[in-house]
Amino acid sequence: AGTTIEGMNVFQVPVTDEGRVGGPPQPLTAGPGITWRPSVATDGRLVLSRVRWVVHLWEQAVVPAGGRAVGPPRRLTSGTAPKFGFSLARHARRLAFSTYSGSPGDRRVEIHVQESAGHPTVVVSRPATTTNLYPCLSSTGTWLAWSEIVEGERRCFVAPTGEPVAREVCRGGVPVSFIAGASELLVDRGQSLVRIRVADGTETPVFELKERWLLA
């Protein structure tokens, strides 16, 4: 039982002679990873296969004209925390990504900003109400937008990159891209795309689907 983020683990429960569950489940394994095909001997010994995974971000140089890869890919991130979202400034010297980490009961979701050939800096840190903050950098990398769940509702925020004070610009969506410099934000609402004017929150519809969901 479990999830691919928290870990798929093995539990045991006592069973009566009548085949009824006789108590609460107790974990036999714990932590991130996936447990495959556990097998139990009559003396209680347990054999299982355990898979653990780490998500990293990589870069690959390509020839602009044809898109052909040049040289091997280079890993940009380190650490064991999974990275679920990322955004690259247009000049490619600033990268933002979202991580999900921490011990059970104290999970946190964070946005890290990393300069080229530098170390990441945590600019947003929240108790984990979601696994991804959907970071979005402006083309110059000087503004950052993200989405988090507050009081059960998803909300979008913007702030100068690295500044501690953010401003809410809309609810019910995730940022896709800054447009018109950093004066507007393109937001995915699931079945529609809207433009949000950062200064006052004015919305302008861009695209809408009635029967399908967007994957921006």
Disulfide bonds with the S-S distance in Angstrom:
none
